[in-house]
Amino acid sequence: MIDMHCHILPGCDDGAAFPEDSLAMARGLAAAGFSRVVATPHLQEGLWGWDDAGERLLPAVEALQKALREEAIPLEVLPGAEVRYTQALLPRLSQGKALPTLGGTDYLLLELSLLHPAPPAFEQDLFLLQARGCRPVLAHPERCLCFLEEPHRLTALALRGVLFQVNLGSLTGCFGEESRRLALWLLRSGVVNFFGTDAHRPGDERIGAVPAALGVMQREVGERETQRLTSENARQALAGGHLEQQEPRQGAAEAAPLLSRPSFFKKMFRKGR
């Protein structure tokens, strides 16, 4: 399997704090069945090295890969980032400043605020990114309040070719019942493209939830589709292949779940990012 979203790089964000934490996370990921992981530290304007991401992150990936070899941990680490969408994103690209993509490909993992409405220009900017040859991938949309309140927005984005990465732990309720229901709806609708742990630290329940999440996937969509979503899609994308978004299955919009706000907020504030 390939983990497309993980905060395994030490000292880069609110994920692994020290190299020892990264190694412990790597052992957990390998034991859970992952052979590759894309390191996706948060990247946000004004935080975590927004201006020097490329120079800072690539050496960190190389150092971690070297440590994994020395410790004989069978896990390959690839560079990436979880980029917070703001309206400063396109001006940055217009100035010729690159952003770290998943494995150095055209696929860009974008994060929205979990608790705030999406900026008004969000959808338009996604399509402008596509026009630039970028392949936007929304990070854990099932955790974002704006989509929990209006799931039909995800259907519209899927129809425009936007890709989705869902957290494995969402399928087991790690982020609350509402996120679990939205993750299942996306899975059943056929528009999930990648999965990731979104793990932040050693012993993270997001890694521990992997076996149960795989069981949910196998029951919902079968073994063959589970293999495609946890391995084959990611392998194709990381090799630079063109991955097409699927058209939402018939009736997907009508089956969209509804949000129970008090339960969502209680779980979200306990979980953090």
N, C-alpha and C positions, 0 to 999 in steps of 0.2 A: 504494500500500500504506500501511498504518497500523501504526506500531510502538507496541505497547501497553505496553512495558516498557523504559525507557531512563533511564540516569543522566546526563542531559545538562545539568542545571542546575549552574552553577559554584558551588563552595564550599559545597554543601549536604550532602554525604556523602562517600563514598569514590569518587565518580565524577569528573566533570570538575572540575579544580581551579581553573581560571581561565576568564574569558570567551573567551579565544582558543581554549582547549580545546573549549569548547562549539561555537564556530563551526566548528572543524575537524571535529568529530563530525557537525555538521549537514551539512556539505558531503559527507561520506562517506555519510550516510543518504540524502541527495537523489540522489547518484550511484547508490546501490543500488536506487533506485526508490520510496522513501518520499515521500509528500506531507504526511503528518502524523505527529507523534510525541507520545506522552503522556509528560511528564516525571515519572518515578516515583522520587524520591530515597528512600533508606531512612528509615523513621520508626520509632523504637524507644524504648521507655520508658527514660529516663535518657540517651538519646543523640540527637544531631542535632535538637534543638529539638522534642521531644515535646510540650511544653506550649504552644508558640506557632506550630505548623506553618502554620496558615492565614494568619496575618499575615506570616510569613516567606516562604512559597513563592509566593504569588500575585504579589507584586512582582517576584520573581526570574523568573517565567515572562514577565511583561510586559516586563521589561528585555531578556530574551533574544529575544523576538519582535521588539522594536524593532530590536535589532542585526541580526537576520536580514533584516529589510526593508532596512536601510541597506546591507547587504552583498549584496543581491539574491540571497539563498539561498532557493530555492522550497520552504520547509518551514514548516508551521504547528505551533506548540507549544501543547499543552494541559496544564493542571495535573493532578497526581495524586500518588500516593505509593505506595511499597511498604511496607506496614505489617507490622511483625513481630508475629505473634500471641503474646500472653502472656495470662495470666489477669487482667491489669489492663485488658484491652480493653473488656469489657462494663461493668465499673464506671465507666470513663471515659465511656462513652456514656450510662450511667444518670445521670451528673452533668450531662448536657447539653452535654458537650464534643464537638464534631464532629471527625471525622477526614477528611482529604482523600481524596476518591474519584476515580475515573477520569473526568476531564473534568467534574467536578461532578455526576455522575449518581448512581444508586444502587449502582453497581458498585464494590466495594472490593477492591483487590488486596492479598492477605494472603500473607505469607512465613512459613514455618516454618524452624527451625534446619536447616541442611544435614546436620549430623552427630549430632544428638541425637534421642531419641525424641520423638514428639509428646506434649504434655501430656495427661494422662488425660481432661480435660474438653474437648479440642479439638473432637471431632465434635459434642458436645452444644452447645457455644458457637456453632458454625457454624449450627446449626439455630435457635438463639435469635436470631442475627443476621438470619437469613431471616425470622423472625417479626416482626422490627422493620422489615421492608421493605427490608433490605439484600440485595444480590446478591453474595455472596462469590465471589471469583475467586482460586484458588490460583496463586501465582507459581511457575513452573518446578518442579512436583512431581516431574518426572523427575530432579531433582538431589538430592532429599531422601532420606537414608538410610532413614527410616522407611517410605517408599513403595517404595523399591527392595527392601527386605526383605519387604514385604507389599503387593504391587501390588493385591491384591484389595480393599484398603481404598479405593483410588481408584474401583473399580467401584461399591462401596457408596455413596460420596459422590456419584458421578455420578447414581445412581438417586434420590438425595435432592435433585437439582437444583443441586449445587455445580458451578461452572464452572472450567475449567482454562486457564491460559496456559502455553504451552510455548516454550522458547527455540529460535529457528531454528538456532543453532549446535549444539544438542544433536543435531539430525538428522545432522550431519556429524562428530560425535565430538569437538567442542570441549571437552566436559566428561567425556570418557571413554567407553569402550565400553558400560558398564552403563547410563549415562544415555542413550546413543544408542539402545540396545535398548528402554528403557522409553518413550522419546519415540516411537519407531516403533510400539510396541504401542498407545500412546494414540491415535496418528493412525489406525492401522488399526481400532481399536475404535470410532472415530467420536465420541469424547468430548472432543477438543480444540476449544476455542472461539475462542481468540486466540493469536496468535504475537507475539513481541517479540524484539528483539536482546539486551536486558539489557546493552547496551554501557556501558562505564564511562570510556573514554578515547579520544583520537584514535589512529587506527591499530589499534584493537581488532580482534582476529581475529574477534570476534563479528559485526562488520559485514562483514568480508571474507568470512565464510562464507555470506552471504545468497544469492548466486547458486547455489552448490552445494546449499544447503538447499532452495531453490525447485525445483531439479531433482529432488531426492529426493521432494518432495511431489508433483510432477507425475507421476512414475513410480508412486508408491504410490496416489494417489487421483484423479489426473486434473487437467486444467487448470481445469475448472469448480469443483471442490471447493477447489483451491488458491486461487482467486479469492475464494471465500466466506470461507476461513479467514484470509486475509491482508488483506482489505479489507472485505467486506460485513458480516461479523459485528461488526467494530469500529465501522464506520460506524453500524450500527443501535444498538449499545449507547451510543455517544457522543451519539446524538441522543435518548437517553432511552427507546429502545424496549425491549421485553421480549424478551430472548433466552432461548429454552428450551434446556436441556441435552438432548442426544440420549441415548436409551437405548443402553447399550453393545451392540455387535453380538454376535450369538449366538456363543458359544464364546470370548469375550474373556477370561474368567477362566482358562479352561484353557490359553490361549496366553500367559499372563503370563510374562515373563522372570525368570530367577534371577540373583542378584547374586554376583559374584566379589569378595569384600571387599578383598583386598590391592590389586587393580588400582584399585578405586574410591577407596580412601583415598589412594593414591599420586597419582592425578589430581586429587582434590579439594583436597589440601593445596597442590598446585602452583598451582591456579587461584584459590583464595580465593573470595570471594563473587561 
